[in-house]
Amino acid sequence: MLLPPDVLIWGALLSACKVNGNVELSQEIFNHLLELESQDSGVYVLLSNIYAINERWDDVRRVRRLMKNKGIRKFPGSSVVEVNGETHEFLVGDTSHPRNEDIHFLYALYRK
């Protein structure tokens, strides 16, 4: 029995479009995602990034406006690390951790 593709399948195909630089197919795939009424911010951001890589700034604005009109928000990426039984969460761009300077110093050493 064949099942119609869901958001995950269309999202994987959209990701493949980014890898292969296929802007036109990405728009077609995104239209299928819109039909599914996907609220997944990832597909909107992915299409916006595909457009940005190809310097299609009007299309970037159109996708971002569509997100805003639909109330879809991208939440910042985060990492959670447990050290000595204590959990620490880090958000992208967040510098509020009390040991932020130590962390960045050690990270810079690690990257060398």
Secondary structure as UniProt FT lines:
FT   HELIX           7..20
FT   HELIX           23..35
FT   TURN            36..37
FT   HELIX           41..53
FT   TURN            54..55
FT   HELIX           57..70
FT   STRAND          78..83
FT   TURN            84..85
FT   STRAND          86..91
FT   TURN            92..93
FT   TURN            98..99
FT   HELIX           100..111
//
